Amino acid sequence: MIFLQLFWVYFKIGIFGFGGGYAMLSLIQHEVVEKHQWISDAQFTDIVAVSQMTPGPIGINSATYIGYTASGSVWGSVIATFSVCLPSFILMLFVSRIILKFKDNLWVDTIFSGLRPAIVGLVASAGLMLMNSQNFQDWKSFLIFGVVFIAVKFIKLHPILMIVISGAFGYFFCYPS
Amino acid sequence: MKGLKVLWDLFSVFFKIGAFTFGGGWAMISIIEKEVVEKKSWLGKEEFIDALAVSQSLPGIMAVNISIFTGNKQAGFKGALAATLGTVLPSFVMILAIALFFTRIYNEPYMIAIFNGIRPAVVALIVIPVFTTAKSSKITWRNCWIPIVGALLIWLVGVSPVYIILGAAALAVFRMLLKRRG
């Protein structure tokens, strides 16, 4: 029964979760904390903290964590993670096949060339929203930002390498005061 | 055998992307661009922006959506499955381990220190694609107001990105119809 509920709730989150991770959070909170009470408010905050500290999409992280906590079994994690991806799978396969097929169609071409400049704005807004005091605590944060920017954009070093180096720098120099 | 090689490639590249993406979908873009566009040439530069547009417009997890788009283009349904599995598996394993064993590891001071280092790096990795996507989407003085207004509406007014995408698409269609008539 709990497995069916997990499937249904995460399938819904997969369908109505527009606009990426953090936009999904309020939906997840509503379903999982308020409606089904699988976890408490404090546990939910914990999951957000854990998600920020572990790699991967926050939607997947919460599905895996809540699936386990709600059912007490690894299968709960598997089912919740599977069902949050299922709507994407159906929709994306359908839409990307249409796009690949009608790539040279005037309408599809017009819409996509119109969309491209807007996507630049979307990426910019994601960056602007993260320019906050939580991410930039002192001059060391600005130093890391500058070094990573130059290393990846101009010296063409691999982004993953720079994440590892920044984490190591933090381990030695960025303890909370 | 060649088919299996492609699937393994898709799985391992997206596994790498999934394992090193902190801070959600947008933070992945730098890594995806490096691996999928520059190294593997699975998507062209414009195609990459189109993939971003579709992944952001449809519901669901953006990283999963991009995996499906890329995997499907490379090897159909199986490719989409391999790429998605790669993206999901690192988080799945790590979160499960945390749920099972160390619930409170993220309160350790050294973990906080490591992430004080990683977070500004992630912001830099999100800012860089602004320049690369601006170049490949041919931003000029005439159309640079579109990304600027879009970014400000999302950042300051809190408009959902979905509406910015719908608005830009509607504007493009409207312009085409005007051109046709005139």
Contacts between the chains, C-beta under 8 A, distances in Angstrom:
chain1	res1	chain2	res2	distance
A	14	B	59	6.8
A	14	B	60	5.4
A	14	B	61	7.8
A	15	B	59	5.6
A	15	B	60	7.8
A	16	B	59	6.2
A	17	B	59	5.5
A	17	B	60	6.2
A	17	B	61	7.2
A	18	B	59	5.0
A	18	B	160	7.0
A	18	B	162	5.3
A	19	B	56	7.4
A	19	B	160	5.5
A	19	B	161	5.4
A	19	B	162	6.0
A	20	B	24	6.1
A	20	B	25	4.7
A	20	B	26	7.3
A	20	B	56	7.1
A	20	B	61	7.6
A	20	B	62	4.9
A	20	B	161	7.8
A	21	B	24	3.8
A	21	B	25	6.2
A	21	B	61	7.4
A	21	B	62	7.6
A	22	B	24	6.8
A	23	B	160	7.3
A	24	B	61	7.6
A	46	B	103	7.6
A	46	B	106	8.0
A	49	B	106	5.5
A	50	B	95	7.0
A	50	B	98	5.9
A	50	B	106	5.5
A	51	B	95	8.0
A	52	B	22	7.3
A	52	B	23	6.9
A	52	B	115	7.3
A	53	B	22	7.7
A	53	B	106	4.8
A	53	B	111	6.3
A	53	B	115	5.5
A	54	B	22	7.8
A	54	B	91	6.6
A	54	B	94	5.1
A	54	B	95	6.2
A	54	B	98	7.0
A	55	B	18	6.6
A	55	B	19	5.4
A	55	B	20	5.7
A	55	B	21	5.2
A	55	B	22	5.5
A	55	B	90	5.9
A	55	B	91	6.3
A	55	B	94	7.1
A	56	B	18	5.4
A	56	B	19	7.7
A	56	B	21	6.3
A	56	B	63	7.7
A	56	B	87	7.7
A	56	B	88	7.6
A	56	B	90	5.8
A	56	B	91	2.6
A	56	B	92	7.9
A	56	B	94	7.2
A	56	B	95	7.6
A	57	B	21	7.5
A	57	B	24	6.3
A	57	B	25	6.5
A	57	B	61	4.6
A	57	B	62	7.2
A	57	B	63	4.6
A	57	B	64	6.7
A	57	B	87	7.5
A	57	B	91	6.6
A	58	B	24	5.6
A	59	B	60	7.7
A	59	B	61	4.2
A	59	B	64	7.8
A	60	B	61	6.4
A	60	B	64	7.5
A	60	B	87	8.0
A	60	B	88	5.5
A	60	B	91	4.6
A	60	B	92	6.6
A	60	B	95	7.7
A	61	B	91	5.3
A	61	B	95	5.0
A	64	B	91	6.6
A	64	B	92	5.1
A	64	B	95	4.1
A	64	B	96	5.7
A	64	B	99	7.2
A	65	B	95	5.1
A	65	B	98	7.4
A	65	B	99	5.2
A	68	B	96	6.4
A	68	B	99	4.5
A	68	B	100	7.3
A	69	B	99	6.5
A	74	B	96	6.7
A	77	B	92	7.0
A	77	B	95	7.8
A	77	B	96	5.6
A	77	B	99	7.6
A	81	B	88	6.3
A	81	B	92	5.8
A	84	B	60	7.7
A	84	B	61	7.0
A	85	B	60	7.3
A	85	B	61	7.1
A	85	B	64	5.4
A	85	B	84	6.2
A	85	B	88	6.7
A	87	B	59	6.4
A	87	B	60	5.8
A	88	B	58	7.0
A	88	B	59	7.2
A	88	B	60	3.2
A	88	B	61	6.4
A	88	B	64	5.0
A	88	B	65	5.4
A	88	B	68	6.3
A	89	B	64	8.0
A	89	B	68	6.1
A	89	B	80	7.0
A	89	B	84	7.0
A	91	B	58	5.1
A	91	B	59	7.0
A	91	B	60	7.1
A	92	B	54	7.3
A	92	B	55	7.5
A	92	B	58	6.1
A	92	B	60	7.4
A	92	B	65	5.1
A	92	B	68	4.0
A	92	B	69	6.1
A	92	B	72	7.4
A	92	B	80	7.5
A	93	B	68	6.3
A	93	B	72	5.8
A	93	B	77	6.8
A	93	B	80	6.1
A	95	B	54	6.0
A	95	B	58	6.3
A	96	B	54	6.5
A	96	B	68	7.0
A	96	B	69	4.8
A	96	B	72	5.2
A	96	B	73	6.9
A	97	B	72	7.0
A	99	B	50	7.1
A	99	B	54	6.8
A	100	B	73	6.5
A	106	B	176	7.5
A	107	B	173	7.3
A	110	B	172	5.2
A	110	B	173	6.1
A	110	B	176	4.6
A	111	B	169	4.7
A	111	B	172	5.7
A	111	B	173	6.5
A	112	B	50	5.2
A	112	B	53	6.8
A	113	B	172	6.6
A	114	B	168	5.3
A	114	B	169	5.8
A	114	B	171	6.0
A	114	B	172	2.2
A	114	B	173	7.3
A	114	B	175	7.4
A	115	B	49	7.8
A	115	B	50	7.5
A	115	B	53	4.5
A	115	B	165	6.2
A	115	B	168	5.2
A	115	B	169	5.7
A	115	B	172	7.1
A	116	B	46	7.1
A	116	B	49	4.9
A	116	B	50	7.5
A	116	B	53	7.2
A	116	B	133	7.6
A	116	B	136	7.8
A	116	B	137	3.4
A	116	B	138	7.5
A	117	B	137	5.5
A	117	B	139	5.8
A	117	B	143	5.2
A	117	B	144	7.7
A	117	B	146	4.1
A	117	B	147	5.3
A	117	B	150	8.0
A	117	B	168	7.0
A	118	B	53	7.8
A	118	B	146	5.7
A	118	B	147	6.6
A	118	B	150	5.0
A	118	B	164	5.4
A	118	B	165	6.0
A	118	B	167	7.5
A	118	B	168	3.5
A	119	B	49	5.3
A	119	B	52	5.2
A	119	B	53	5.3
A	119	B	56	7.4
A	119	B	133	6.1
A	119	B	137	6.8
A	119	B	147	8.0
A	119	B	165	7.8
A	120	B	130	6.3
A	120	B	133	4.9
A	120	B	134	4.9
A	120	B	137	5.8
A	120	B	139	6.2
A	120	B	146	7.9
A	120	B	147	3.9
A	120	B	150	7.9
A	121	B	146	6.5
A	121	B	147	3.5
A	121	B	148	6.7
A	121	B	149	7.2
A	121	B	150	2.9
A	121	B	151	4.1
A	121	B	154	7.3
A	121	B	164	6.6
A	122	B	52	7.7
A	122	B	56	6.4
A	122	B	150	6.5
A	122	B	151	7.4
A	122	B	154	6.9
A	122	B	161	5.1
A	122	B	164	6.4
A	122	B	165	7.5
A	123	B	26	6.4
A	123	B	29	6.7
A	123	B	52	7.8
A	123	B	126	6.9
A	123	B	129	5.2
A	123	B	130	5.1
A	123	B	133	5.9
A	124	B	127	8.0
A	124	B	130	4.8
A	124	B	147	6.2
A	124	B	150	7.9
A	124	B	151	4.0
A	125	B	150	7.1
A	125	B	151	4.3
A	125	B	152	7.9
A	125	B	154	3.7
A	125	B	155	4.6
A	125	B	161	7.3
A	126	B	26	3.8
A	126	B	126	5.4
A	127	B	26	7.6
A	127	B	123	6.4
A	127	B	126	4.4
A	127	B	127	4.4
A	127	B	130	6.3
A	128	B	151	6.4
A	128	B	155	4.5
A	129	B	154	7.9
A	129	B	155	6.0
A	130	B	23	7.4
A	130	B	119	8.0
A	130	B	122	7.4
A	130	B	123	4.7
A	130	B	126	6.4
A	131	B	123	6.6
A	134	B	119	7.5
A	135	B	119	4.4
A	135	B	120	5.8
A	135	B	122	7.8
A	135	B	123	5.6
A	136	B	120	6.2
A	136	B	123	7.8
A	137	B	116	6.4
A	140	B	116	8.0
A	141	B	116	7.3
A	141	B	119	7.4
A	141	B	120	4.2
A	142	B	120	7.2
A	144	B	117	6.2
A	144	B	120	4.3
A	144	B	121	5.5
A	144	B	124	7.6
A	145	B	120	4.3
A	145	B	121	7.2
A	145	B	123	6.0
A	145	B	124	4.9
A	146	B	124	7.8
A	148	B	120	7.4
A	148	B	121	4.4
A	148	B	124	4.0
A	148	B	125	6.8
A	149	B	124	4.3
A	149	B	127	6.6
A	149	B	128	6.5
A	152	B	30	6.4
A	152	B	124	7.0
A	152	B	125	6.7
A	152	B	128	5.7
A	153	B	128	5.0
A	153	B	131	6.9
A	158	B	34	6.3
A	159	B	20	7.6
A	159	B	30	4.5
A	159	B	31	4.8
A	159	B	34	5.9
A	159	B	125	5.3
A	160	B	16	7.1
A	160	B	20	4.6
A	160	B	31	6.3
A	162	B	121	5.8
A	162	B	124	7.9
A	162	B	125	7.5
A	163	B	20	5.7
A	163	B	22	7.0
A	163	B	118	6.0
A	163	B	121	5.7
A	163	B	122	7.4
A	163	B	125	7.6
A	166	B	117	4.5
A	166	B	118	5.2
A	166	B	120	7.3
A	166	B	121	3.7
A	167	B	114	4.6
A	167	B	115	7.6
A	167	B	117	5.3
A	167	B	118	4.9
A	168	B	114	7.9
A	168	B	117	7.3
A	169	B	117	4.7
A	170	B	113	5.0
A	170	B	114	4.7
A	170	B	115	6.6
A	170	B	116	4.9
A	170	B	117	2.0
A	170	B	118	6.3
A	171	B	110	6.1
A	171	B	113	5.6
A	171	B	114	5.0
A	171	B	117	6.9
A	172	B	113	7.9
A	173	B	113	7.8
A	173	B	117	7.5
A	174	B	113	4.7
A	174	B	114	7.8
A	174	B	116	3.7
A	174	B	117	5.0
A	175	B	109	5.9
A	175	B	110	7.8
A	175	B	112	7.5
A	175	B	113	4.6
A	175	B	116	7.8
A	176	B	109	6.4
A	176	B	112	5.3
A	176	B	113	7.1
A	176	B	116	7.1
